[in-house]
Each structure stands twice: as C-alpha cells, then as structure tokens.
C-alpha cells in the first residue's frame, strides 16, 4: 500500500505511515515557540496513546517500514529488536532531538483528580497504574472536558520515567518510528510520550514569508503533506483526536489557531514573548490543525455567548457537541473576527467584514446549527496558493477575493468574495464536521461545498426565485465550460473521482495507506473534483427539487455529523446533465450593466473568437471598466489580452500575476505558448518579482513552463 522509499516527493502518492490499527493518539499537547527571524518553531509535543482492541492480532502481520534515506536515529535505536513494538508517526522535515516516556504517576495527587466514579475496568490493568489512569482519563464523559483538559495539561508537564525514560527512535523521509526495548505489543507500550523537536525552514507544512506590509509571518500552508512537517502525528483521517496548544510568539505578533475560544495572551516570564493557549474538544484529524503567526490587525471582535445543553442524542463518539446545545440552534451568526495586514484593512472591511454576518446567517438558514462556536478569518500573504482554506474555527482567504475598491466595479465586485466566504463556511459542515474517510475522495468535501456556496450566497443576497434560478444556471454554465476544458487538457488519471476504486477506504494491516497523486503539483490547481461533484449534486437536486434536496442535506448533517464517510458512487457521465438556455449569451451581451458572472461568460465566449480588433479590445475595457472588476473577470480579460497581443493591456496582466498569485499560474503558460518575445519577457519578469513569496508548488509548475 506504500510507495517505494525513493518516491519522488514532487509527483507521487503521499504515504500515510502511521500504524493506526495498532495504536491511536487520542490527545495532543503542544508547547511551541515561534522564531520568525530564524524561520523555525521548536518545542515539544506530548501524545496520549490508546492501544486498539485488534492490536495483538494486527501485530502478528507486521509490515516492514523502510525508506531509502535514513535521516536520523537515536544512538539507542540499534539496541532494539525488530520484534519490539514500533509506534509509527507521520513525520517529515523535522529535527527530532529526543523521545521520552512520561511518568504521569509521579505527579503528586494526580490519582485524586479523577472523578470518584472512575475505576479500573480490567484486572489486567491493576498492575499497571499508568495504563489504568489513562483508561479512566480517556473514558471521562464530555461534560467533564474542562477537568479532562486540566489533567492533560498536568500530565504533559510530568517528568520522564526513571531508568530508561529516553526512548529509541528513527526518522526517515516520511515517518518517526519509536520503540521501547523488550516491549513487544501495543498494550505494553507507554501510554504517554513526549517528543522534543524543531521544524525546518524548508518544511513543506509551513510558509515562512512576508505579508503585504512587508513584515515577517508564518502560516500552515495546507500542503499535500498536511501538518507532518509541523509536528509528528497520525495523518490518516481515522486518527481523530483532540488537542491543546501553548504557542509562544514575539509580543508584537498575533497567533491564530484552530481553537474553540478566543485566546487571551499572557506574558512569558521576563521574555519579549507572549503565550497563546488554544484547545479543541471535538475529535478531528490532525490535518485540520491550522496556525498563523504574524503582525495581523483585527477589524472586529464579537462577544461569546454561553451555550446550554438540551440533551439531544448524537450517534458519534462522546464530545461536547453543538448539535445538542439548544441555544446553538438559534444562533444565526456565530462570533467572528477578521484579521488583515494594515494595507488591506479597508478592503477587508468593505468586503469580508461586510459580508461575513450575512453569509453566516444564510448558512444557518440553509443547514442549521453552526458546527463550531466561533470563526476567525485571516487575509493571508499574496503567495497563498488558493482562494481560501477552511479549518475548525479559522478560514484563510486570498487577497484576490477582496473588493477592488474601484467605484466602477459596483456591487458586483463583491460576488467573488461572497461566493468564496460561503464556500469556506460550507466546509464547516462538509469537510470538517463530516469528513471523507479516504482523502482520495475529496469530491465529498469540495463537491458539496461548491454546490452549497451557490445556495448560501443566493440566500445571503435574498434573491427572488427567478433571480436565484438565473444565477444558478449562469454559474453552472461557467463551471461546465471550465470542467470541459480541464478534462480535455489534463491527465486522465488525475480526473478520476475515486482513483482507488474498490480499494477506497481500505488500509494495510497496520492502518497505513496512501493518498493517490497527492504529491503531484498539477493536481493542486485542478478543479475537476470540485466540479464533477458539484454537477452530480445539481443533477440530484434537479431530480427531487431544490427544497427537498436541502431538506435531505439537513437530515444528512443531523445523522452523520462527527463521522467520516465514503461515497458509493461507481461511475456516472456528465453528458447532457443540464440543458442551458441558448439565449443566455444574447441576454448578456445586450446589457451594459452586467454581473461579474455575466462578464466572465461574455469574455469566455469572446475568447473563442479567432480575432478581436484593437478597437473592440479598447471598447471592452472602457465600457465594462475591466481593470476595476473582480479577479475572476480580470483573469479572463488577461487571457484575452494575451491571445490577441493587446499590448495596451500588458500592464493589467503584470498586475494580475503579481497580486493574484493564487489564480495566475496557467496565465504564465499562455504567455509562453504565444512565442511572442514581449509576452515571454513579461512572464519571466513577473516570476522574478514574486518567486520568493510564491507557493513552492505553484513556482515549480510555472518554472517548468518558463525555463
């Protein structure tokens, strides 16, 4: 199930090495310090482990874990035997200094902190007080989560065990492997371990860069390798865990993270650092952990309301769930904040902050209770590789979605921003609180979010039934054109929604697996999984009716929130799914005042024409004030400029490539394909201007086009 050790990290499948069938991480406690100038994060992570019931049987079929590069190992590793149990964690681009067993029983009075009702559940555990303690700690009900987290914090600071607290470990390209001498099963393995480590500046989970104010910052990149270059973890989606973190950063910085409450920083002794504490109580995959540290400025802050419990039952594992909170069902707009560099504050104010309450209320009207109690939105640096990315409690947005601030653009310039906000909010339900058990099936998350962004955005705009229908049809037509183009111009193996076919969701004996094509940089820029999933769902909605379809989604969320799911779709065609009104083009071109989507369609249709006169290009630019439209419109205008070598528009192309890096990758290719020396020089000039801040995957793709 794993690729060979020499797998090309730039184009092959991503290995998920963690042996989750043997042992699971149930809780992480991170204690990290961020050094912006040194471009590193150092500290420790404490893992609270639980052996799985099937572990002994699974261990009889041990898999050989090997890699072509032995990156690092402790001097004790050679003293262990292959018959010793090995804890395998997903890890990459980290320098691990020590791994140690934590002796939680050495904490004075720790046993007294457990509830009086707690008791050892098995005679087998009576001789192992640490295992007995952990069994009872992990089984504490969600109503006592504050006490549980306090105990986790105390345990994370416990000393290492005497007489061999230091544990043998080995680090290869994709994993961290930990053993304890003469421990041959997961049930005998230590229940709490601490890993001391530091990140690398080249680590692919983090982007060390400068924001739009030219100030240092770092954020989790949402890269194909997820968070394994930020902390050693279990990456397979089934490894659901809770976490808490103390993050130290320079006092002038703001630390934003996935966490259920707004963090209030405290001083870190006499240093110039502040400590920010975050936690989550909903078990989530480690890939959903998100972090951003920088000189961000806050646009707004809202009050947090206490939540009540109405004892509604859920089918997921026990955790404090908002679906059981009576007041959460009536909370249309959850507390929210918006952060941005200083130079973009006004645009963020007029775009994101203006739309966010409307979009949150609309999402509540469509899908019901918000799964998470609060939301931070951050406008990330220009090198961010997509328009947005969602995580529990926090959303990253590209500067490309912001209102241009041009009076000529009118209200239509908010369409891209509103749609993108609605897309990321939709991920709270589809992608986060309901996730795919197999990451290969990303259409489950992205297809639903793409479909729901239209419904939520129409609700936010309070469109009439006819306006709603027209907007849906127009967006469907634009997406159909995009999907058709992508399917004609991309590798077939990257277009398949379920590349693992019948093996979807299957793992090896240990629990390891791979994510097909995850390391291929081309896949990062493809929309096929978004769009195929979207069209399937639109087809289903057309069959049963929009209202019935939304009612079904609400029921689906009520039943499956807190779960990981798989699709059962085997094969379907997209030919003739939708019949579009052929008069739509005529309706668009006959109107001077067009919506952003209508302008996109008009420009796409003009792109199909073999020739455009200079006079026509001037007229288009003047009548529709294209320089002041949203990024989607300006992207099509740039394509038109390049195709027809409209030299007066080259400045628009250059501005777009510099300020809209998340959208301009393939525009470089079009500049090079024309074999026009001026256009090729423009492409090289733009790459030279942004290559230091550009997303590494995007830069590799562009360099292949240009060099």
N, C-alpha and C positions, 0 to 999 in steps of 0.2 A: 504494500500500500504506500510505501515511501519511495520517493525518487532516489537515484543513486547519490552518494555523498558528493559527487562532483557537479551536482545540479547547478546550472547557470542561474545565479540569483536575479538576473535581469529578464528572464523569459520563461522559466519553467514553473511547475506546480509548487505550491507552498506546502512544505511538510508541517504537520501538526504532530509533534513528537510525544506530547505528554501522555503518560500511561493512566488515563482517567478511569479505565476499567478496574485498575488495581487500587487506586487511592485518589481522593479528591481534596482539593483545597476548599475549605468551607468559608474561610475569612482571611483577609489580608490586612496587616497593619503596616503602613509605610511611614518612614521617618526620613525625609529627604531635604537636602539643602541645594538650592539652585544658585550656580555661579555663572552669571550672564557673560562676564568678560572672558572667563576661561572656557565657556561653552561646554560645561559639564554639570551633571547632577550626581551627588554622592549621598550615601546614607545606607539605610538597611530596610529590609522588608521581612516581616515575621509571617510565616504561613502556619495556619491551624489546619491540621490534616485529619481526614477520616478515611480509614480503610473501607473498601467496598465489600459487601457480603460475598461477592463472587471472586474475591481477590485470590484466595488459595487455589481455586480451580484454574483461574486465568494464569497464575504464575507457573503452572505446570507447562505452559506453552510459551515460555519466554521468547521474545524476539531479540535478535541481535541488533543492537543500535550501534551504527558505525558511521563514520564520516571520514572523508579523505584528509581533513585537516584537523589535527589535534591542537586546538587553540590554546588550551590552558588546563592544568590539572594540579591538584594539591600534592604535596610530597607523600601524603598518606594513601593516595589512590592505589598505588601498586601493592599495598598491604591487604587490599580487599580481594575477594574471590568472585568469580562470575556467578557463583551460587548465592552470593549475598543479594538481598533485595535492592533494587535500584529505583529511586524516585527520579522520574524524568520530567523536567520542566521545559517549556518552550522558552528559548533564550537566544538572543543574537546581539552582537555588537555591544556586549557588556564586559567590563573587567570585574571579575569576582575575586575578592580577597580571601574571605573565609566563609565557611558554612558551619553553623554550630547548633547543637541540640540545646534547647531551652528548658531549664528545670523550673517549671511553674510551681511545683510543690514546695519550693524553697521560700516562696513569698509568705511572710507571717500572716496568719489568719485567712489565707486565701480560701480554704475549705468552708469557712463560715459565711462567705459571700454568696454561696449557692442557696437557692430557696430551700426552705425547710422540707418541702415535699420531695426534693431531689434525693435519689437513692441509686446505689449501684444496681444496674439492671442484669448483671450476669455474675455468676460465681467466678467465671474465668478472669474477670477484671479485678477481683478482690485483692489479688497480689500485685496489681499494677495501679497504684493510686493516681498516677498521671493520666492513664487511659480512662480510668473511672471518672476522674474530674472532667475530662474533655467530653465524655459521653453525656454527662449531665449538663455541661455548659451548652453544648450544641442542641440539646433537646429542650432547652428552656423555651417557653411559649413566646410568641411575638409581642404579647402585651408587656413583657418584661425586657424589651430590647434595650432600654437605657441601661439597666443593670448589666445586661449581657455585654454591651459595648464597653462599659466601665471595666468589667473583668478582662475583656480582651486587651484593653489598654494596659492594665496592671501586668498581665501575663507577658505582653510584648516587651516589657522592661525588665523581666526576670533575668537573673544571671544564667550563663551557660552551665550545663551539667558538669559536675566534677568527674575526674578520671575519664577523660576522653570526650569532652564536650565538643571539641573540634571534629568535624565530620569530613571524610574523604569526598572529594568532588572532582568532576571532569567537565570541561566546557569544550564543545565542538562547535561547528558552524551554526547549528540550529537548536542546540539544547544544552541544558545544565543537568548533569547526572550526579546524584548524591547517594551515598551508601553509608551504612554503619557496619563495622566489622562484626561478623558472625550473626547478623540479623538476616534471616532468610525469608521472611514473609512481610507483607504489608501490615499485618496485625501486630507484629513485633516492632515495627519501625517507629521512631519517635513521633509523637503527635504534634509537637511544636518545634519548628526550626527557624533559625534566623540567618539571613544571607546578607553579608556586607558587600557592597559593590559600588561601582560608579559607571556612568554612561560614557559614551564616546561622542566626540563632536560629529563623527561621520555616521552615527547611529541612525537607522532609517525610520525609527518611530518618532523622531523629534525633528523639528525645523528650527534651527538657530539662524536668526535673520534680524533685519531691522524693520520697524514699522514705517508707516507713511510719514512719520515725523522724524525719521532717521535715528530712532532710538532702539537699543537692543531689546530683543524679546525672544521667546521660545514658545512653541506650542506643539501638541501632539499632531502628527501630520496625517493621521488616517491612512497610513501607507499600507501596501499589501501585507506587510509583516505585522500589522497591528501594533500592540504595545510591548512586544517581547524585547525591544531594544530600550525600553524604559524601565521594566522590572521583570525578573523571572516569574513566569506564571504558567497557568494551564490555559491554552488558547482555544481548544475545541469548544464549540458553543454549549455542549452539555455540561461543561465545568462551570456551573453557576455558583457565584459566591457573593458575599457582601464584603465591604472594605471600609476602612477609615484611614485617614492620612493626615500627617502633620508636615506641612511644606514650609521651609524657611526660604525667604527671598529678601533681597535688599529692600529697605524700608520705604523707598520711593516707588516700589512696584506694587501691582495688584496681582493676586493669584486667583484665578478662576478654575473651578474643577467640578466634575460630576459630584453633586452632594445635595442632600435634602434640605439644608438650611443655609442661609446666607452666613458665610464665615466672618467673624469679627476678629481681626488680627490682634495678637498680643506681642509684647516685646520679648525678644530672645536674650535675656540677661543684659549684659553690657555691650552686646554687639550692635552693629547697624542693621541687623536683620529683624524682620517680623515673622511670626509663626501663624500660619493659616491652617485651621483644622476643618476637615470635611468628613462626611460619612454617608453611607447608603445602607438602608435596611432591606431593600428589595434585592434578592439574589440576581446577579446579572453576569453575563460573560465578561471576561477580562478585557475583551476587545472594545467594550463600550466605555471604558475609562477614558476621560478626556481632561487635559490640563493645558492651561495657558498662563504664562507669566510675562508681564510687560508693563509699560508705562501707560496703561489704559485709563481713560477718563470715563466716568459714569454719567449717563444722561438722566437717569431717573431711578427712583427707588420706591417700592411699594410695601405696605405693611403685610405681615403674615398673620393669617387667621388660625385660631385653634380648630382642630378637627374633632368631630365626635364619631363614635362607633355605633352603628345600628345593628351590629351582629349579623349582617348578611354573610352567608357562607360562600366560600370560593373553592374551586377544585384544585388549586395549585398548592405547593408546599406552604407551610405557615410563615408568613411575614406580615408586617403592618401594611395592609393593602388599602388604597384609597377607594376601591370599589365597595368596601364595607363601611365607608365613612359617610354618614348621612349628609353632612354639610358639603362634602366634596361634590355631590351630585348637583347641587345648586350653585356651585362656584363657577360662573361662566368665564371669568377672567382670572387666571392664577397670578400671583405676584410675579413681576417681571422687571428686569433691568436691562439696559442697553449700554455697552461699552464700546469705545472707539478711540483711535488716535485723535489728537486735538484738531488736526487739519480736516478731519472728516466729520466732526461733531455736528455741524449744521446740516450736512446732507443726511447723516444718520437720524437726526432729529426729525427732519421733514419726511423721511422715508420710513425707516424701521419703527421708530417710536410712534409715529402717526398711525401706522397700520397694525402694529402688533396687538393692541387690545381688540381691535375689530376681528382680526384673524383668530385670536384665541377664543373669542365669544362664538365665532362662526363654527370653529372646530367642535366646541362643546355642543352647539345646536345639532350638528351632524352626527357626532359619535358618542356624546355623553360625557361622563366624568373624565377629567384630565388624569392620566395615569401618574403624573409626577406633580409635586406640590408647588414648584416654582420654576422659573425659566430665566436664564441669563442668555443674552445674545451678544456676541463679540464680532466686530468688524475686523477681520484678520488681515495680515500683510498682503501686499499685492501679489506675492508669489504663490499664494494659496491656489491649489490645483483644480478646484471645482467651485461651483456657485454656492454650495452650502454643505454642511455636515452636521448631523444631529447626534446627540448623546443624552443620557438622562440628565435633565436639569440645565443643559447648556447647548447652544447652537452656534456654530461658526458660520458667518456669512462673508462672501466675497464683496469687495468694494464695487464690483461690476454690477451688482443689483441695485445700487443706490440711485436715487433720483439725480439726473444730470444737473439739476438746478437751473436749467435753461427755461425761460418763460415760453419759448417756442414749443417746448415739448408738451405742455399742458398736463392734464391729469393722467393721460395715457402712459406717461413715463413711470408711473407707479405700478404698472401692470406686472413687469418682471419682478419687482421687489415683492409685491403682494403674493404672486404665484409661488415664488421661492420660499417665502416665510410659511405659506400654507403647506408646501411640500414637506418642509422640515418639521413642522408641527405634527403633520400626519404620521411621521415616523414614531412619534411617542406611542401610538397605537400599533402600527405595523412596522416592525423593525426592532423595537425596543421592548415594549411590554409583551408583544407577541413576536417571537423571532424564528428564523429558519434553523432547523436542527442541522442542516447541511449548508455551509456558506456558499456552496456552488449554486444553490437555488436562490440567488439574490433577487430574482424576479418577485419572489413572495413579498419582500420588503419594498423594492423600488417600483414594481408594477402597481401595487396598492397605493403607495404614496403619490405616484404620478396621476393615477385616476382620481384620488381623493383631493389632490390640490385644486382641481377644477371645481369640484363640488363645494369645497370650503371657501375658495376665493369668490365663487358666484354668490354664496351666502353672505360673505363679508361685504360684497358690493350691493347687496339687496337687489339683485336683478329680477326683472319680471320673468315670467315663464318663457316668453318669446326671446327675450334678450339672453337668457340662460341657454336656451337651445341653440341660438345662433353662435354664441361664444364657444359652446362645446363643439359644435360642428367645425368651426374655423380652426380651433386648436387640434382637433382630430385630423383635419386635412394637413396641417403643417407637420404633425407628427408622422402621418403616413408618408409624406414626402421624405422626411428625414430617415425613417426606417427603410424605405425602398432604396434610398441612396446608400445607406450603410450596408445593407445586405448585398448590394452589388459591388461594393468596394472594400470589403473586409473578408478575412479568412473565415471559411465556413465553420471551422471548429470553434471559433470564438462567438458564433451566433446561437449556439445551442443552449436552450434554457436549462436543460438537465444533462450536462456533459458526462456525468457519472451513470446516467441511465438507471437501470435497475439496481445499481450499487449505491444509489443516492441514500445517504444516511447511514451507510454501513461503515464500520471501523474494524481495525485489526483486533487481535486477541487482547492487546494491551489497552486499546482505545485510541491509538494513533491513527491518523488518516492524512489525506492531502486535499488541498483546495486546487482544483483543476485550473490551470492557466493563470493563477493568481499573480505570478511574478512577471507576466508578460506586460510590458509598459503600454502596448497598444490597447489592451483591454480597459485601462484606466479611462480612456477617452471615448469609449463606445457607449451608446445609448440603447443598444438592441434589447437588453434585458429589461430596461425601463419600459420600452415602447411595446415589445411583444406582450409583456404582462398587462400593460395598460389596455391594449386592444382586446385581449381576452376578456378583461373585466368589463370594458364598454360593451362588448358583444353580449355578455351575460345580462348587463343592465338593460340593453335594448330588448332582450327576450322577455324579461319579467317586469320591466317598468322601473323607472328611476326610484320611485318611492319604496317599492318592495325591495329593491336592491340595497338601499340604505338601511332599511329595517333589518335585512339579513345581516349586514355588516355589524350593526349594533348588537344583535344576538350573538354573532360570532365572537365579538370582543368580550362580551359578558362571560361566554363559556371558556374561551381559550386564553384570556389574559394570564400572564405568568407562566406560559407554556412555550415550548419550542415545537414547531410543526414542520411537516413535509408536504409537498404537493403530490397529487396522484395523477397529474396531467401527463399523458404519454406523448401525444402528438396532436397538433392542430395546425390548420392552414389559415393564412390571413387574407387570401384572395377573396374579394367580394364580400368582406365582412361589413363594410359600410358603403352606402351609395351617397355620393355628395352632390349637392345642388350645383349644376354646371353654371348657373347664373351668378354664383358667388363671386367669381372673378369680375364679372361686369359690375356687380354691386360695389365692389371695392374700388375699381379704377374710376368709376363715375363720381366718387366722393372726394372732396378736397380734404375734409377733416376725417382722418382715418384713425382707428385704434392702433395700438402697437402691433397686435397680431395681424391686422389687415395690411399694415405696411410691410410686415415680414413676408406675407404671402405675395403682395404686389412685387416686391423686389426679387423674390424667388422665381416668379413667373418671368420677370424681365431677364433674369439670369439664363433662362432657357433660350432666349432670342440670340441669334448668332451675331448681331451687330447692334450697337447703340451709337447714335451720333453724339458729338461733343455737346451740341445744343440740347439734346434730350437729357444728358447727364447733368448739365447745368440747371435745367428746369426742374428735374427731380430734386436736386439738392436744395434749390431755392424754395420751391413750393412746399415741400414737406419738412424743410429745416432739419435735414438728416443728421447734422452734426450735434444736434441737441436731443436726439431721441435716445431710447434706452439701448442697452448693449446688444440685445438681440437684433434690433433694427440696424444699428451701426455695423454689426458683423456682416449682414447681407449687403449693406452699402459698400463695405470694404471689398467684398468679393466681386461686386460689380465693377468697382474701380480697378481692381487688378485684372479682371478678364478683359476689359476694354482699354487698358493702359491709359486711364484718365489721369494724367499727371497732376492736374489741379487737386485731385483727391488724395494724393500720396501722403500728405500731412495727416489726413484723417486715419489712414492705415497705420502710420507710425504711432500716432497717439493711442490707437486701439491696442496695438501689440505691446506697448509699454504699460498701459494702465488696465488692461483686461486680459491678463496672462492666463486666466482660467479658461478663456474662450478662444484664444488666438492661435492655438497650436497648428491646426491644419491650414490656417491662412499662410503660414510660412511655406508650406508645401506648394500652395497655389502660386506664391511669388516666385518660387524656383522653377516650377513647371513651365512658366511662360517663356523661359530662356531669354528674358529681357535683362540686359546688364543693369539698368537702373533699378528694376524691381529686385533683382538678386542682391544688389548692393544695399537696398533698403532692408531686406531680410537680415543680412549679416550685421548691419548697423544696429538694428533693434535687438538682436540676440546679444550682441556685445554690451548693450546698455543694461540688460536685465538678467544676464546669465548668473550673476552672483546670488540674486534673490529668487531665482526661478526654482520651481519644484524640480527635484532631480529627475524624476521620471519624465516630466514634460521636456526638460532640457535634453535628455538622451534622444527622445523622439525627434525634436527639432534639429539637433546636431546631425542625426542620420539624414535628414532632408537636405541640410545645407552643406555639410562638409564632404 
